[in-house]
Amino acid sequence: MKKTLLLSSLALMLAGCSSAGEENAAADKKEKTDTAAGEKNQEQNEEKKEEQKVSVSKEEAPVYKVNEANWTVQAQQNEGDEVLLTFDDAPDGNAVEIAEILADNEAPAIFFVNGMFLKDEEGKEALKKISDMGFAIGNHTTTHASLPELSEEKQFEELKETDELVKEITGEEPAFFRAPFGQNTSFSDEYAKEHDMIKMNWTYGYDFEAEYQDAEALTDITLNTELLTNGANILMHDREWTKEALGPIIEGFNEKGYSFIDPQYIEKE
């Protein structure tokens, strides 16, 4: 009899433990489900907030046009003194670090790329990083050739190959076009128009001149040239001395009261 009672008690205890275990497992599962649902809702709310921010910023954003008479970039309403930063011949070794300096200083810019630098993994990775950081990309031809010296067929190859490489790497075609040496042709004009690229040259730039291939000299001339005006379209390059000068140049523009034009708000004529 005692043995029967003992076995019965043990069975009840085991049944109770099993039931409690199942309840705890169910509670844990519910908690995990609730946590996952909460995290998902939070993510969705954050996404909605970001969408709202983008929507608001675009509605309130200034609109700019490129003035082909002097290649300044002009706001359609008064926004104070501003300049546009641009970098040619990328990515040729310094572009990612240049982009990082710009990002650290919240300074937008356009990188005009050459297709010849986008054919190896290092170049592809560099462009992807720059694009992922949010910088605008422009077509600067494949080999930096003088377009007026080429047939229309060769010009087409120079522009088309770079378009395709940029699209393959970033998922988007270039939004801007700058001809090497500023030498636009009727063919390149038509190509840029057909491919919805904004054409631009520059207002001034000095880092390709021998006397300014030094960070201190480049900083001084960039900030103190008489060509510095509101809307100035500033040409720089993927160069070591330009990278070294960039921080002081940005600081100098800020001290002079200049802000930086965001290329995403530049519209076609």
C-alpha positions as CSV (number, residue, x, y, z in Angstrom):
1,M,0.0,0.0,0.0
2,K,2.8,2.4,1.0
3,K,4.6,1.5,-2.2
4,T,1.5,2.3,-4.3
5,L,1.1,5.7,-2.6
6,L,4.7,6.4,-3.2
7,L,4.5,5.6,-6.8
8,S,1.3,7.7,-7.1
9,S,3.0,10.7,-5.5
10,L,6.0,10.4,-7.7
11,A,3.8,10.3,-10.8
12,L,2.0,13.4,-9.7
13,M,5.3,15.2,-9.0
14,L,6.6,14.3,-12.5
15,A,3.3,15.4,-14.1
16,G,3.5,18.7,-12.2
17,C,7.1,19.2,-13.3
18,S,6.3,18.4,-16.9
19,S,3.3,20.8,-16.8
20,A,5.4,23.6,-15.3
21,G,8.2,23.0,-17.8
22,E,5.7,23.3,-20.7
23,E,4.3,26.5,-19.2
24,N,7.7,28.0,-18.8
25,A,8.7,27.0,-22.4
26,A,5.4,28.5,-23.6
27,A,6.1,31.7,-21.7
28,D,9.7,31.9,-23.0
29,K,8.4,31.4,-26.6
30,K,5.8,34.1,-26.1
31,E,8.4,36.4,-24.7
32,K,10.7,35.8,-27.6
33,T,7.9,36.3,-30.1
34,D,6.8,39.5,-28.3
35,T,10.4,40.7,-28.3
36,A,10.9,40.0,-32.0
37,A,7.6,41.7,-32.8
38,G,8.6,44.7,-30.8
39,E,11.9,44.9,-32.5
40,K,10.3,44.6,-35.9
41,N,7.8,47.3,-35.0
42,Q,10.6,49.5,-33.8
43,E,12.5,49.0,-37.1
44,Q,9.4,49.8,-39.1
45,N,8.8,52.9,-37.0
46,E,12.4,54.0,-37.5
47,E,12.1,53.4,-41.3
48,K,8.9,55.5,-41.4
49,K,10.7,58.3,-39.5
50,E,13.6,58.2,-41.9
51,E,11.2,58.3,-44.9
52,Q,9.4,61.3,-43.3
53,K,12.8,63.0,-42.8
54,V,13.7,62.4,-46.4
55,S,10.3,63.6,-47.6
56,V,10.5,66.7,-45.5
57,S,14.1,67.5,-46.4
58,K,13.4,67.2,-50.2
59,E,10.3,69.4,-49.9
60,E,12.3,72.0,-48.1
61,A,15.6,71.6,-50.0
62,P,17.0,74.3,-52.2
63,V,17.2,73.8,-55.9
64,Y,20.4,74.6,-57.9
65,K,21.2,75.0,-61.6
66,V,24.5,74.9,-63.3
67,N,25.2,78.2,-65.1
68,E,27.2,77.2,-68.2
69,A,28.3,80.8,-68.8
70,N,30.7,80.6,-65.9
71,W,30.1,77.0,-64.5
72,T,28.9,78.3,-61.1
73,V,26.1,76.4,-59.3
74,Q,23.4,78.8,-58.4
75,A,20.6,78.4,-55.9
76,Q,17.1,79.4,-57.2
77,Q,16.6,81.1,-53.9
78,N,18.9,82.9,-51.5
79,E,20.7,80.3,-49.4
80,G,23.8,82.3,-48.4
81,D,27.3,81.8,-49.7
82,E,28.0,78.2,-50.9
83,V,30.5,76.3,-52.9
84,L,30.5,72.9,-54.7
85,L,33.3,70.5,-54.1
86,T,34.3,68.1,-56.9
87,F,37.1,65.6,-57.3
88,D,38.3,64.3,-60.7
89,D,40.4,61.2,-61.7
90,A,39.0,58.9,-59.1
91,P,39.5,56.4,-57.6
92,D,43.3,56.6,-58.0
93,G,44.5,55.8,-54.5
94,N,43.3,58.7,-52.3
95,A,39.6,58.9,-53.1
96,V,38.3,56.8,-50.2
97,E,40.3,58.8,-47.6
98,I,39.1,62.0,-49.3
99,A,35.6,60.8,-49.0
100,E,36.1,59.9,-45.3
101,I,37.4,63.4,-44.6
102,L,34.4,64.9,-46.4
103,A,32.1,62.7,-44.4
104,D,33.7,63.6,-41.1
105,N,33.1,67.2,-41.9
106,E,29.6,66.7,-43.3
107,A,30.7,68.1,-46.7
108,P,29.0,66.7,-49.8
109,A,30.8,66.4,-53.1
110,I,30.9,64.8,-56.5
111,F,33.5,62.2,-57.5
112,F,34.2,62.2,-61.3
113,V,35.5,58.7,-62.1
114,N,37.6,57.2,-64.9
115,G,36.7,53.8,-66.1
116,M,40.3,52.7,-66.3
117,F,40.4,52.8,-62.5
118,L,37.3,50.6,-62.1
119,K,38.6,47.5,-63.8
120,D,40.4,45.8,-60.9
121,E,39.0,44.8,-57.5
122,E,40.7,47.6,-55.6
123,G,39.1,50.3,-57.8
124,K,35.7,48.6,-57.7
125,E,35.8,48.4,-53.9
126,A,36.9,52.0,-53.6
127,L,34.0,53.3,-55.8
128,K,31.5,51.1,-53.9
129,K,32.7,52.6,-50.6
130,I,32.4,56.1,-51.9
131,S,29.0,55.5,-53.4
132,D,27.8,53.8,-50.2
133,M,28.9,56.8,-48.2
134,G,26.3,58.8,-50.2
135,F,28.6,60.8,-52.5
136,A,27.4,61.7,-56.1
137,I,29.3,60.0,-58.9
138,G,30.1,61.6,-62.3
139,N,31.4,60.2,-65.6
140,H,34.9,61.5,-66.5
141,T,35.4,59.1,-69.4
142,T,37.4,55.8,-69.4
143,T,41.0,56.9,-70.3
144,H,40.8,60.7,-69.7
145,A,41.3,61.2,-73.4
146,S,40.9,64.5,-75.2
147,L,37.4,64.1,-76.7
148,P,37.8,66.6,-79.6
149,E,40.7,64.4,-80.9
150,L,38.5,61.3,-81.1
151,S,35.9,60.0,-83.6
152,E,32.3,59.9,-82.4
153,E,32.6,56.2,-82.2
154,K,35.6,56.4,-79.9
155,Q,33.9,59.1,-77.8
156,F,30.9,56.8,-77.4
157,E,33.2,54.0,-76.1
158,E,34.9,56.4,-73.7
159,L,31.6,57.4,-72.1
160,K,29.6,54.2,-72.4
161,E,32.2,52.0,-70.8
162,T,32.4,54.2,-67.7
163,D,28.6,54.4,-67.5
164,E,28.4,50.6,-67.5
165,L,31.1,50.1,-65.0
166,V,29.6,52.6,-62.6
167,K,26.2,51.0,-63.0
168,E,27.7,47.5,-62.4
169,I,29.5,48.6,-59.2
170,T,27.0,51.0,-57.6
171,G,23.7,50.0,-59.1
172,E,23.1,53.4,-60.6
173,E,24.4,55.3,-63.7
174,P,26.5,58.5,-63.1
175,A,24.4,61.6,-62.5
176,F,27.0,64.0,-63.8
177,F,29.4,64.3,-66.7
178,R,32.7,66.3,-66.9
179,A,34.9,66.1,-70.0
180,P,38.6,65.7,-69.5
181,F,40.4,69.1,-69.7
182,G,36.9,70.6,-69.9
183,Q,36.8,69.8,-73.6
184,N,33.1,69.1,-74.4
185,T,32.0,68.2,-77.9
186,S,28.7,68.3,-79.6
187,F,28.7,64.5,-79.4
188,S,29.4,64.4,-75.6
189,D,26.8,67.1,-75.1
190,E,24.2,65.0,-76.8
191,Y,25.3,61.8,-75.0
192,A,25.1,63.5,-71.6
193,K,21.6,64.8,-72.5
194,E,20.4,61.4,-73.7
195,H,21.7,59.7,-70.6
196,D,20.2,62.3,-68.2
197,M,23.6,63.5,-66.9
198,I,24.2,67.0,-65.7
199,K,27.1,68.5,-67.6
200,M,29.6,70.6,-65.7
201,N,33.1,72.1,-65.9
202,W,34.5,74.2,-63.1
203,T,35.0,77.7,-61.8
204,Y,38.5,77.3,-60.6
205,G,41.0,74.7,-59.4
206,Y,44.7,74.6,-58.7
207,D,45.9,71.2,-57.5
208,F,47.1,70.1,-60.9
209,E,49.5,73.0,-61.2
210,A,53.1,72.3,-60.0
211,E,53.3,75.3,-57.7
212,Y,50.3,74.1,-55.8
213,Q,51.1,70.5,-55.3
214,D,51.7,71.2,-51.7
215,A,49.0,71.1,-49.0
216,E,49.8,74.6,-47.5
217,A,50.1,76.3,-50.9
218,L,46.9,74.6,-52.2
219,T,44.9,75.6,-49.1
220,D,46.0,79.2,-49.4
221,I,45.1,79.7,-53.1
222,T,41.8,77.8,-52.8
223,L,40.6,80.0,-50.0
224,N,42.0,83.3,-51.1
225,T,41.7,83.4,-54.9
226,E,39.7,86.2,-56.3
227,L,37.7,83.6,-58.2
228,L,36.0,82.5,-55.0
229,T,32.4,83.6,-55.2
230,N,29.0,82.3,-54.2
231,G,28.3,79.1,-56.2
232,A,31.9,78.5,-57.1
233,N,32.4,75.0,-58.7
234,I,35.7,73.9,-57.3
235,L,37.9,71.4,-59.2
236,M,40.2,69.1,-57.2
237,H,41.7,65.7,-57.9
238,D,42.4,62.4,-56.4
239,R,45.9,63.4,-55.2
240,E,48.0,63.0,-52.0
241,W,48.5,66.8,-51.5
242,T,44.8,67.4,-52.1
243,K,43.9,64.9,-49.4
244,E,46.3,66.6,-47.0
245,A,44.9,70.0,-47.8
246,L,41.2,69.1,-47.7
247,G,40.6,69.4,-43.9
248,P,42.1,72.9,-43.7
249,I,40.2,73.9,-46.9
250,I,36.9,72.8,-45.4
251,E,37.7,74.6,-42.2
252,G,38.7,77.7,-44.1
253,F,35.5,77.8,-46.1
254,N,33.5,77.4,-42.9
255,E,35.4,80.3,-41.3
256,K,34.6,82.5,-44.3
257,G,30.9,81.7,-43.9
258,Y,30.6,79.3,-46.9
259,S,28.6,76.1,-46.7
260,F,28.7,73.2,-49.2
261,I,26.2,72.5,-52.0
262,D,24.6,69.1,-51.9
263,P,24.8,67.7,-55.5
264,Q,21.5,65.8,-55.1
265,Y,19.7,69.1,-55.4
266,I,21.3,70.2,-58.6
267,E,18.8,70.0,-61.4
268,K,19.1,69.9,-65.2
269,E,18.3,73.1,-67.2
